[in-house]
Amino acid sequence: MQTHVIGSRPATGSQTLPRSDTLAAAVFAALLGAFVIWAVGFSHIDIAHNAAHDTRHSTGFPCH
């Protein structure tokens, strides 16, 4: 006797991305994060500075 759970999907194996796609996504995320930290860090707009102030300090980016 088999028990079925409502809403469950049958196991079809692993659904992983190819290694190159995973690496590309990781590199893109790292570049985007670095850009955001540096762009906000050198911004002369007070709102942008205050919004990211604690994040910059927690990553070791000096802003004062």
C-alpha positions in Angstrom: 0.0 0.0 0.0 1.4 3.4 -1.0 0.6 6.7 0.8 0.3 9.8 -1.2 0.4 13.3 0.2 -1.9 15.9 -1.4 0.2 18.5 -3.3 3.4 16.4 -3.3 5.3 15.9 -6.5 6.9 12.6 -7.5 10.6 12.4 -7.0 12.2 12.8 -10.4 15.9 13.1 -9.4 18.0 16.1 -8.7 17.2 19.3 -10.5 20.5 21.1 -10.2 21.9 23.8 -12.5 25.1 23.2 -14.5 28.2 24.3 -12.7 28.9 27.1 -15.2 25.4 28.6 -14.6 25.9 28.5 -10.9 29.4 30.1 -11.2 28.0 32.8 -13.5 25.2 33.6 -11.0 27.7 33.8 -8.1 30.1 36.1 -10.0 27.2 38.3 -11.1 25.9 38.5 -7.5 29.4 39.4 -6.2 30.0 42.1 -8.8 26.5 43.6 -8.2 27.1 43.6 -4.4 30.5 45.2 -4.8 29.2 47.8 -7.1 26.3 48.7 -4.7 28.7 49.0 -1.7 31.2 51.1 -3.6 28.7 53.2 -5.5 26.9 54.1 -2.3 30.1 54.5 -0.4 31.3 57.2 -2.8 27.9 58.8 -3.2 27.5 62.4 -2.2 23.8 62.0 -1.6 23.0 62.0 2.1 20.0 59.7 1.8 22.1 57.0 0.1 24.9 57.4 2.7 22.6 57.0 5.6 20.7 54.1 4.1 23.8 52.0 3.8 25.8 53.4 6.7 25.7 50.3 9.0 26.2 47.9 6.1 29.4 49.7 5.0 30.8 49.7 8.5 30.0 46.0 9.0 32.0 45.1 5.8 34.9 47.3 6.9 34.3 50.1 4.4 35.4 53.4 6.0 33.1 56.3 5.3 34.2 58.9 7.8 
